[in-house]
Amino acid sequence: MPTYAIGDVQGCHSELLDLLDHINFDANRDRLWFTGDLVNRGPQSLACLRFVKQLGDTAITILGNHDLHLLAIAAGKMTPRKHDTIYDVLAAEVKTELLDWLRRRPLLHYDGESGFLLVHAGLPPQWDLALAQDCAAEVDRELRGEKATQFFESMYGNHPDLWSPDLDGMGRLRFITNCLTRIRYCDRDGRLDLADKGPPGGQAPHLIPWFTMKERRTRHVPVLFGHWASLPFGNLTDFTPFNVYPLDTGCVWGRRLTAMRLEDRKTFSVPSRQKQAGEI
């Protein structure tokens, strides 16, 4: 029973179908893992949500920052941004059903049999696997509970930026959410920097990609993640020393959509149908 982990789809439903054709996907045999960001920026957010939802137990989907952004807008706690392409979801007759399904997706998935950990963006260096699972579950409970609207109201923001077990309340939940859905860089003390979004090599001198931290306590766990469409870049093309597998290959920016088969770590890609972006 092969399992394929697929990078950020972001409303590129046609490319997703192309990729599934390319790997000869069989819903009776294969399983799919999605790195989050099913929606936004691409042209077919509604079609993506509908398609992945109807896959049922065949697919595991975690939440990305664009998925949370959609939920916050639907809850009336955020206004759409200039480049958002989620209006088809918000106008759909099945909006309530789809958004309730999306709200119940986890922020992290760990498979004990294969050993793979699936997150959207990354992990802070201070967390081991057990703590990462516990922290993700805290936010999962908030999203699925009666206080979800209050969570969306306070979800945005870059602080606190350093982990402490003493964090509490919304600050703690925001930090966890930022790590799992937004992180790219941190400093050598493990402090998050969420402002720098460019490719490695162009960041401020004191910053390093989160997965390169030597003190990262999840280095023994193979991590699948999306979110960072400018990877690989420059001299950073081999990720095996860090035990991570970046899968966002910029489909929404005109590059390609990629899947990795977990059993042999082989990758498969199809070209994007979107306009090529000059800079990601």
Backbone torsions as a table, in degrees:
resi	resn	phi	psi	omega
1	MET	NA	89.4	-178.0
2	PRO	-64.3	146.0	174.4
3	THR	-120.5	130.7	-179.9
4	TYR	-116.0	125.2	173.2
5	ALA	-94.2	129.3	-173.4
6	ILE	-117.1	134.3	179.9
7	GLY	-71.8	-177.8	-172.4
8	ASP	-55.9	121.0	-179.3
9	VAL	-86.0	-43.7	174.8
10	GLN	49.7	50.8	175.4
11	GLY	78.7	8.3	178.9
12	CYS	-92.7	70.0	-174.4
13	HIS	-65.6	-40.8	-179.3
14	SER	-61.2	-42.2	179.0
15	GLU	-67.3	-34.8	176.5
16	LEU	-61.8	-43.7	177.0
17	LEU	-64.2	-38.9	176.0
18	ASP	-59.4	-43.7	-178.1
19	LEU	-66.2	-41.5	179.4
20	LEU	-65.5	-35.6	173.4
21	ASP	-64.3	-41.0	-177.4
22	HIS	-62.6	-36.6	-179.5
23	ILE	-93.7	5.8	-178.8
24	ASN	55.5	47.8	-177.1
25	PHE	-59.8	132.6	177.1
26	ASP	-127.6	112.4	-176.3
27	ALA	-63.5	-20.2	178.2
28	ASN	-83.0	-9.6	-174.3
29	ARG	-126.4	-39.9	-171.5
30	ASP	-98.5	161.6	175.0
31	ARG	-126.7	148.6	-178.6
32	LEU	-121.8	137.9	170.8
33	TRP	-117.0	132.3	178.5
34	PHE	-112.0	134.8	-175.6
35	THR	-78.6	7.2	-177.8
36	GLY	95.3	175.0	-172.5
37	ASP	58.7	57.8	172.1
38	LEU	-68.2	-24.8	-169.4
39	VAL	-121.5	165.7	166.8
40	ASN	85.1	143.9	-178.2
41	ARG	78.1	-34.2	175.4
42	GLY	-90.6	173.8	-169.0
43	PRO	-86.3	-7.9	-169.2
44	GLN	-135.1	55.3	-179.1
45	SER	-62.2	-44.2	-179.4
46	LEU	-61.4	-44.5	-179.9
47	ALA	-63.1	-38.3	178.7
48	CYS	-64.0	-46.9	179.8
49	LEU	-61.0	-47.1	-179.7
50	ARG	-59.8	-45.0	-175.9
51	PHE	-65.5	-48.9	-176.8
52	VAL	-68.6	-38.2	178.0
53	LYS	-59.7	-42.9	-176.8
54	GLN	-71.9	-11.2	175.0
55	LEU	-69.5	-19.4	177.7
56	GLY	59.9	-134.9	-176.5
57	ASP	-70.8	-6.5	176.6
58	THR	-68.3	-24.3	-175.1
59	ALA	-123.7	143.4	170.2
60	ILE	-115.3	126.4	-179.0
61	THR	-124.7	131.5	172.5
62	ILE	-105.8	167.0	-177.0
63	LEU	-89.1	138.8	172.2
64	GLY	-112.5	175.7	-177.7
65	ASN	-63.1	-34.4	178.7
66	HIS	-72.0	-33.0	175.1
67	ASP	-64.8	-44.5	177.8
68	LEU	-64.8	-36.3	177.6
69	HIS	-61.8	-43.8	175.7
70	LEU	-58.8	-46.2	-178.9
71	LEU	-63.9	-38.0	178.6
72	ALA	-66.0	-40.3	177.3
73	ILE	-64.7	-44.6	179.8
74	ALA	-63.2	-29.8	178.9
75	ALA	-82.4	-2.3	179.4
76	GLY	78.9	17.9	-176.9
77	LYS	-107.0	5.3	177.9
78	MET	-155.9	145.2	175.6
79	THR	-97.8	147.0	179.4
80	PRO	-58.6	146.8	177.1
81	ARG	-95.0	169.5	-172.2
82	LYS	-54.4	-42.7	-173.2
83	HIS	-99.8	10.9	177.6
84	ASP	-68.0	141.3	178.9
85	THR	-130.6	56.1	-176.4
86	ILE	-118.5	10.3	-176.3
87	TYR	-66.0	-28.7	177.9
88	ASP	-65.0	-34.7	176.9
89	VAL	-69.2	-46.0	-176.6
90	LEU	-65.5	-24.4	-178.7
91	ALA	-96.6	-4.5	-174.0
92	ALA	-73.7	144.6	176.5
93	GLU	-62.3	-28.8	-178.8
94	VAL	-95.8	19.1	-176.8
95	LYS	-54.0	-49.2	-175.9
96	THR	-60.5	-44.0	179.9
97	GLU	-63.7	-44.7	-178.4
98	LEU	-67.4	-43.0	-177.9
99	LEU	-70.5	-33.7	175.5
100	ASP	-65.4	-39.9	175.7
101	TRP	-62.6	-45.7	-178.2
102	LEU	-63.6	-41.7	-178.2
103	ARG	-62.1	-22.6	-178.2
104	ARG	-96.1	6.5	173.3
105	ARG	-75.8	149.3	-179.7
106	PRO	-81.1	166.5	175.0
107	LEU	-91.1	-10.3	-176.3
108	LEU	-155.4	146.3	174.1
109	HIS	-136.1	129.4	176.1
110	TYR	-123.2	132.2	179.3
111	ASP	-110.9	109.2	-176.5
112	GLY	-65.6	-27.4	-178.4
113	GLU	-71.5	-48.2	-180.0
114	SER	-85.4	-24.4	-177.9
115	GLY	87.2	-1.7	-177.2
116	PHE	-81.6	142.4	174.4
117	LEU	-113.2	131.1	-178.6
118	LEU	-113.1	121.2	174.5
119	VAL	-135.7	163.8	179.1
120	HIS	-79.3	-50.3	-173.6
121	ALA	-112.8	-53.0	-178.2
122	GLY	168.8	-162.3	-174.3
123	LEU	-141.1	144.1	173.8
124	PRO	-74.5	153.8	-174.7
125	PRO	-66.3	-22.0	-174.4
126	GLN	-77.8	-15.6	-176.3
127	TRP	-88.1	135.2	164.2
128	ASP	-92.7	-178.7	-175.2
129	LEU	-60.9	-46.7	-177.2
130	ALA	-62.3	-41.1	179.7
131	LEU	-68.8	-38.7	177.0
132	ALA	-60.1	-43.2	178.8
133	GLN	-63.9	-43.4	-179.6
134	ASP	-64.7	-42.9	-178.7
135	CYS	-65.7	-43.9	177.9
136	ALA	-59.9	-40.0	-179.5
137	ALA	-64.2	-31.6	177.3
138	GLU	-60.3	-46.2	-179.8
139	VAL	-71.8	-37.8	176.7
140	ASP	-54.3	-46.1	-179.3
141	ARG	-63.1	-38.3	179.6
142	GLU	-65.3	-43.7	-178.9
143	LEU	-65.0	-33.2	-176.2
144	ARG	-90.3	-6.0	-175.4
145	GLY	-97.5	-172.1	-176.3
146	GLU	-75.4	-13.2	-178.0
147	LYS	-99.3	17.6	-178.1
148	ALA	-59.7	-38.6	-179.1
149	THR	-62.3	-42.1	177.0
150	GLN	-64.5	-35.6	177.1
151	PHE	-60.9	-47.7	-178.8
152	PHE	-63.2	-32.1	-179.3
153	GLU	-64.9	-31.5	-175.9
154	SER	-113.3	11.0	-173.1
155	MET	-70.7	-35.5	-173.7
156	TYR	-79.0	141.6	178.8
157	GLY	140.1	155.6	-175.4
158	ASN	-103.6	6.7	-178.5
159	HIS	-131.5	147.8	2.4
160	PRO	-68.7	156.4	-176.0
161	ASP	-117.4	5.1	179.7
162	LEU	-136.1	131.3	-177.4
163	TRP	-69.0	138.5	167.7
164	SER	-147.4	138.0	176.4
165	PRO	-62.8	-14.1	179.7
166	ASP	-84.8	-7.1	175.8
167	LEU	-58.2	141.6	178.1
168	ASP	-145.4	175.3	176.1
169	GLY	61.4	-150.1	-176.9
170	MET	-68.3	-28.5	176.8
171	GLY	-60.7	-43.1	178.4
172	ARG	-63.9	-47.4	-179.4
173	LEU	-62.7	-39.0	179.1
174	ARG	-66.2	-41.8	178.3
175	PHE	-60.7	-46.6	179.6
176	ILE	-59.5	-46.4	-179.0
177	THR	-62.2	-42.7	179.4
178	ASN	-63.1	-39.9	178.6
179	CYS	-63.5	-49.3	-171.8
180	LEU	-76.7	-23.0	-175.2
181	THR	-122.5	-6.4	-174.3
182	ARG	-134.7	-21.0	-170.6
183	ILE	-60.1	140.2	166.8
184	ARG	-131.4	-51.2	-176.2
185	TYR	-119.1	154.7	167.5
186	CYS	-145.1	166.0	175.3
187	ASP	-88.5	-179.4	-173.3
188	ARG	-73.7	-5.5	171.9
189	ASP	-95.8	0.4	-179.7
190	GLY	85.6	14.8	178.8
191	ARG	-82.7	129.5	-177.0
192	LEU	-69.4	144.4	167.8
193	ASP	-125.9	108.4	-174.7
194	LEU	-100.4	1.6	-179.9
195	ALA	-86.6	-32.2	-177.0
196	ASP	-85.9	114.5	-174.4
197	LYS	-116.5	2.3	-174.4
198	GLY	-78.6	-179.8	-179.5
199	PRO	-74.0	155.9	177.3
200	PRO	-56.7	138.0	-178.0
201	GLY	109.1	-24.2	-179.9
202	GLY	-107.4	1.9	-177.6
203	GLN	-79.0	168.2	175.4
204	ALA	-57.8	146.6	-173.1
205	PRO	-57.9	-26.5	-175.7
206	HIS	-87.1	-0.4	-175.8
207	LEU	-105.1	148.7	175.9
208	ILE	-137.2	152.7	174.6
209	PRO	-57.7	140.9	-172.9
210	TRP	-55.2	-35.0	-172.9
211	PHE	-80.5	-8.2	-179.8
212	THR	-90.9	-3.4	179.6
213	MET	-62.3	120.4	-179.8
214	LYS	-64.4	-27.8	-178.4
215	GLU	-87.1	3.7	-177.9
216	ARG	-61.2	125.9	-172.6
217	ARG	-83.6	-0.2	175.7
218	THR	-108.8	18.4	-177.1
219	ARG	-62.7	-24.1	-179.5
220	HIS	-83.4	-6.0	-177.3
221	VAL	-104.2	123.9	175.5
222	PRO	-68.3	121.9	-173.9
223	VAL	-111.6	125.3	172.6
224	LEU	-98.2	131.1	180.0
225	PHE	-149.4	164.2	177.8
226	GLY	-119.4	-134.8	168.3
227	HIS	72.9	-35.3	-170.4
228	TRP	-108.5	86.4	-172.2
229	ALA	-71.4	-14.8	-179.2
230	SER	-90.2	8.9	171.5
231	LEU	-94.6	145.8	-10.2
232	PRO	-72.9	163.4	-177.0
233	PHE	-153.6	138.1	175.9
234	GLY	57.2	-127.5	179.7
235	ASN	-81.3	-8.1	-177.8
236	LEU	-94.4	84.5	-179.1
237	THR	-124.8	-16.4	179.8
238	ASP	-109.9	113.1	-175.0
239	PHE	-102.2	-1.0	-178.2
240	THR	-61.7	-33.6	177.5
241	PRO	-62.8	-21.5	-177.5
242	PHE	-100.7	-6.2	177.9
243	ASN	63.0	38.6	178.3
244	VAL	-129.8	158.3	-176.8
245	TYR	-136.1	92.4	178.0
246	PRO	-74.1	129.7	-172.5
247	LEU	-119.2	-4.2	175.7
248	ASP	-81.9	105.5	-178.9
249	THR	-108.6	29.9	167.2
250	GLY	69.7	38.5	179.7
251	CYS	-58.8	-44.2	-177.4
252	VAL	-67.2	-16.8	178.8
253	TRP	-98.2	10.6	174.9
254	GLY	93.4	14.0	-177.5
255	ARG	-98.7	-89.3	-178.8
256	ARG	-160.9	165.0	174.5
257	LEU	-112.7	134.9	-169.4
258	THR	-127.6	144.1	172.1
259	ALA	-126.3	150.1	172.9
260	MET	-123.2	129.2	176.1
261	ARG	-82.1	120.2	-172.3
262	LEU	-64.5	-34.8	-172.6
263	GLU	-63.3	-36.6	-179.8
264	ASP	-126.0	3.4	177.3
265	ARG	61.0	26.7	176.1
266	LYS	-83.4	139.8	-179.2
267	THR	-105.2	152.4	179.8
268	PHE	-136.1	136.9	-177.9
269	SER	-138.0	153.3	171.4
270	VAL	-129.8	150.9	-179.7
271	PRO	-70.8	151.1	176.5
272	SER	-75.6	152.9	172.9
273	ARG	-100.3	2.1	-176.2
274	GLN	-89.0	164.3	179.3
275	LYS	-66.1	135.1	179.7
276	GLN	-66.5	129.1	178.4
277	ALA	-88.2	142.6	178.6
278	GLY	-71.2	-35.1	-179.1
279	GLU	-146.4	133.4	-179.0
280	ILE	-92.1	NA	NA
